[in-house]
């Protein structure tokens, strides 16, 4: 029996899913009247983080701090999937957070019933792309004002910030706040640091006699096209070791890619390469980054964490990333753009040759 060619059927499957989303979304897309709110009279706000994107959450962290600073009586809630739970626990500016499994439809119903009772004045939704489950949740929560980003044509959002490919995400968040008359100036990120992770990472560094400068190295992005294979990883390790002589390189954990990490460690004979095997959450990676002198990553979440901790960064950006929106600051950092669709098609030998020629990379 011949195997099914899923690559052939995937476009048709995706079209059916899109059609299903379109039909079901219309059921819950009910028009809300336009309301102008006085922030002094806002009691409770809900932020949707149902996409569970860590980098986006880090970028938005300044919002919670600034709201609490200027409007301490406003209660701030977040609904998210499990990927943000460890970060939410440590954010003192968040009053309540609600965790659910977004893959299970009955959990959407359950969390919607809970949230509806809170009588929210404002719901903020910065997620891109809409599924009928989100429409259902927003409809059932029934906040007085729903503020969306890039939600033109949807009736359920009575306030909307239009898509602008020239604005950074920080500015988009500021515009969303302005929709309910909240002005924000200070946009420095709040990166949560766990005392337990700090203690565990310090023990790891002491056990490995690490007193040299540190490079925190992340090989893995969220999508398959941004996950580096073993051969490319070994090239990057070799070139970084040549440029930054005497530095210790710590590979950051990616639970779904541990087998690849172990294979990389087995294949390299570089004694300056370390891996914190006891790492369990993103909080451990944050503590390693906090102790590092340079962060090298192609994953935007790690890049925004490093930027929030004011670290020097070497960042890799592919063609699919909106560079205006997600790009970290260029001053003091090394930003590398590649045109290949897949990271493993990039010729990193040439990339590092060009970098060495253009920059004095060894100076940190």
N, C-alpha and C positions, 0 to 999 in steps of 0.2 A: 504493500500500500504506500503511495507517494505521500511525503510529508506536505502539510499545508504551508503554503508560502504566505506567512502573516504580513510580510512587507507589502505584498500585493493588495491584501484585504484591508490593511490599516487605514488608508485614506477613506475608504467607504465606511469603515467603522466610525472614524472620526466625524464624518459628515452626519451619520445617524445620531451620534451623541450630541452634536451641535444642534441638530433639529429638535431633538428631545428637550434640550435645555431651553431652546427658543420657545417652544410650545408651553412647557410647564412654567417658565418664567413669567409669561404673560398672565397666567392665572393669579400670581401673587404681586404683580407690578401695579399696585393701586395708587392712584394720584393722591398726593398730600398737598394741602394748601401751604402757601409760602408764609413763613412766620419769621419775624425779626426779633431775636432774643437779646435781652440785656444780660451780660455775663454775671452781673451781681445777683440776678434772680435764677440763675441756673443751679439746680441742686445736684443733678447726677448725670454723668456722661459715660457712654459705653464705646470702647474702641474695638473694632473687629480685627482680629489677627488670625482669622481662620485659615490663612495660607501657611502659617507657622514659619515664616521666613525670619531667620535670626538676624541677618544683616539689616533688614528693613526695620525690625524692632529696635535694634541698636540706634539706628538713625533717628527714629521717632522718640527716643528716650528723653530728649530735652523738653518735649511737649509736656510730659507728666510733671517734671520738676517745675517748669515755669508756670503751669496752671496752679499748682499748689502754692507757689511763691506769691502769686498775685491774687489768687482766689482760693484761699485755704478751705473755704466751706464747701467747695465743689467736690463731690465724691467721684473718684475715677475708677471705673471697672474695665476689665479686659476679658474678652472671650477668645480662647485660642485652642489649638490642638496641643498635644503633649510635648512637641519639640521646644516650646518656650517655657515650660513649667519651671525648670531650674533657674532661669533668668528672672521670671516673675516673682519667685519666692523672695528674692533679694532686693526688689525694688520698693523702697519705702514710700514712694509717691503713689503707689497703686493701692487702692483700698480693698478691692475684691478682684479675684481672677477666677475664671470658670474654665475648666479643662474638659474637653470632650474628644471623642474619636470621630473625626470628620468622615471616615469611611463608612460609618454605620448610620443609616438614615434615622433609626429610632433615637439615637443620641442627639441628633439635630432637634428632634421633636422635644426631647426631654429638656435640653438646655434652653430651648425657646420658651417653654412653659415657666422655667425658673426666672429667666431674664425679664419676661413680660411683667412680672409682679413688681419689678423695681421702678417702674414708671419713669423711664429715662427722658430727660429733656432733649438730649442730643445723642445721636449715634454717628460715629465717624467710620467710614469705610474707604481705605486707601488701596484695597486690593485691586489688581488688574485682571480683567476677564471675569465674567460672571457665570455662575451656575445656578440652576433653579433652587438648590438648597440654600444658597445665600439669600435669594429673594424671599424664600419661605421664612428664613430666620428674621430678616429685617421686617417683613410684614407682620410677623407674630410679636416681635419685640414692641413694635408700634411706638417708637420714640416720637416726640413732637417734631424734631428736625432730624432729617437724615442727610448728612454731608458726604458726598461721594467725590471720587477723583476719576475723571475720564468716564463719566456715566451719562453722557449726552443721550437724550432720547428715552431715558428711563423715568417713569412718572413717580416712582416711590422715593426718589431723591429730590427733596425740595430745595436743596442747595448742592451746587456742583462746581468743582474746579476743573476747567477744561484741560485736556491733555496739551502739554507744551514740551516739546522735545529739547528745548534750549534751557529749561530750568532744572536745577539740581533738586533731588528729592527733598532736601531740607526746605527749600523755598516753596515747594508744593505743599508741604505740611504747614508752613506759615500761612499760606493762602487759605488752606482749609480752616485754620483757626479763625482767620478774619471773617469767614462766613457767619460766625456766631459772635463777632465783635471782640474776639480775644486777640490782642496784639502781643507778639513774642519777638524779643531781640536776641537773647542769649541762646545760641544753638549748639553749644558744646555738648557732645554726647555724654551720657552716664553709662559707664560700663561696669556692671556688677562684679565684684571680686569676692570670692568665697574664702573665709578664713580656713576652712578645712582643706580646700584646694591649695591655698598658699602654703599651709603646713606640709601637705603631702609632696608638693613640688619642691619645696626647700629640702626635704629629706632626700628626694630623688637626686637633686643636684649635689648635695653633700656626699651621698653614697658614691657618686660617680666623679667626685673630686673636681667639679666644674668651677673653676675660678677664672676661666677665659671669657671673652665676649661670646655671645650666643646668637645664632641664627635660628629662628623658628621657621620651619619649612613645611608648607602645606601643599600636598600634591593633588588634592581632590576637590572638584567642584560638585555642585548638586546634580548636574546633568551628565549623562554618559559621555558627551562630547568634550567635557572638561575634566575628565579623570585621566591622569597621566599613567601610562603603562610603565612596567619595570625598566625597560631599556632607556626610555626617555628620562626617568627618574635618576638613573645612574649617571647619565650625561650631566644633568643639572647638579647633582652632588659633586661630581668631578670638577665642573667649572666653578662652582661656588667655592670649593676648597682651594682651587688655584688662585682665585682672586682674594679671598679672605683667609689668608694663611693663619693657622693657629686657632681659628674660631671653632667652637663646638657647634655642631648642627643637630637640632632636636626636631625630629619628624613629628608633626602634630597628628593626633589620632583621628581616624575616620572609622567608626565601628563597622560599617559595611565593607570596608576595604582592608581589613586587618591582614588577610591572607597576602595581599599585594605588598603591604608594608613588611611583613615577615620575609617575603621573598627578596625584597630590596635589601634588607639587612643582611640576609644570607649571602647575597651576591657581591656586596661591597666589602672591600678589605680596609676601608677607611675607619680607623679607630676613633675618630672624632665624631662619628655619627651615633646619636642616641635616640631611643624611643621610650617614652614613659608608658610602659605596658599596663600600669595600674590606672591609667586614665579612664574615666567612666562617663564624664559629661563635658559639655562645652566649657564649663567653669574651670576644668583642669587646663584646657587649652588657653583660656584667658590668663591663668596664672603663669603659664609658660611664656606667653607673649609679653606679659608684664615684666618678666625677668630677662627678656631678650633685648638685643641691640639692633637687630634687623629682622623684619618679617618678610618672607618670600611666599607669595600665594597667588593662585588664580581664582580662588573662591571669594566672592564679594563679601560674604559674612565675616570671614577672617580679616579681610582688608579693612572693613569698617570698625571691627574690634580694635585692630592695631592703630587705626587713625584716632579712635576715641582714647586710647592709652598714649597717644602722642609718640608713637614709635616710627623710626625710619622704615620705609616700605619699598619692596620691589614687587610691583603688581603686573599681572599679565591680563590683557583684555582682548577677547575675541570679537569677531564681527557681529555677533548677535546681541551683544550687550550695548544698551543705550549709554554711550560714554558720557554724554552731557548730564544725564540723570543720575548715574551711579558712580561716576568717576571720583576717586579721592583727590585731595589737593595735590598739585604737581610740585609745589615748592618743597625742596628738600627730599623728595622721593624719586624713585626710578619707575616710570610707567612705560610699559612695553605693549605695543599694539601688534597683533598678528592677524593676518587675513584668512588663514586657513579655517575651515569650518570645525575641524577637530583638532584639539590640542596636540594629539600624537602625530599629526602631520607636519608640525612645526619643526624646522631645522634649528634646534637649540644651539648647536655648535656655531652656526652663523649668527644667531641672536646674540650670544655672549661675545663673539668676535667683534661685532659692531658696538656693543656696550663698552667693551674694554677700550676700544679706539676712541669713543666719544666722551667717556666719563672716567674720572679718577675713582673707580668703584671701591677701592680698598679703604677709602677714608670714610669712617663712620663716626 
